[in-house]
C-alpha cells in the first residue's frame, strides 16, 4: 500500500530558512547588494523543489508560489544574514545540522513524488537527489563557482543518493509505514553528519593536464 510522507510544516519552513541563510551568506561573501542576497537566498532555498516540479514531474505550482509562508521563510533567512552575519558564522555547526536534516528530508519528498508520478525507481532516485541538493548546485552556478557536486569533498550528494535509494528500496516492502521515509531520512542525515564528524571525503580519480586551451 502506498502512503504519502508529509514533512511537518515547522520543519519544512525551518529548513527553507536555513537553505536561504546559506545562499544569502554566499552572496554577502561575494559582495552582492540586497537584491543579489535575496535572489541567491531564494534560488538556494527553493531550487531543488523547482527543479523537481518544473523539469521532472510538472505537478503544478510549487509550494513556494502557492504558500506565502515559504517566501516569508526565505525573506527571514536572507535578511537575517545582513545584520547577524558574524553570529551566523559562529553558529555554523547547528546550521549545518539543520541543513543536513533538510537535505535528507527533501530527498525523500522528491523520491516519493517521483514514484507517485509513475517514474521508475532509478529516475525517482535521481529526482530525490535533485530535490535534495539542487539548490546548492544553482547557487554555485549563479555565483560562477564550480559546483561542489563535481569536486572531491565531504559526502553530500552521496548522502542524498543513499537516502533516496533507501526510501525506494523500503517503500515496496512490507515494512510498516512510516518506517521507509524515516529510515531513509536517518540514512541521509546520518551519513552526512558522519562525513562531517569523521571527514569522510571522496577523492579525485585523476588529474588531466590540458595542453590545448581550446579543449
HELIX and SHEET records of a PDB file:
HELIX    1   1 UNK A    9  UNK A   29  1                                  21    
HELIX    2   2 UNK A   34  UNK A   51  1                                  18    
HELIX    3   3 UNK A   52  UNK A   57  3                                   6    
HELIX    4   4 UNK A   63  UNK A   66  1                                   4    
HELIX    5   5 UNK A   68  UNK A   90  1                                  23    
HELIX    6   6 UNK A   92  UNK A  116  1                                  25    
HELIX    7   7 UNK A  121  UNK A  142  1                                  22    
HELIX    8   8 UNK A  148  UNK A  150  5                                   3    
HELIX    9   9 UNK A  157  UNK A  171  1                                  15    
HELIX   10  10 UNK A  179  UNK A  198  1                                  20    
END                                                                             
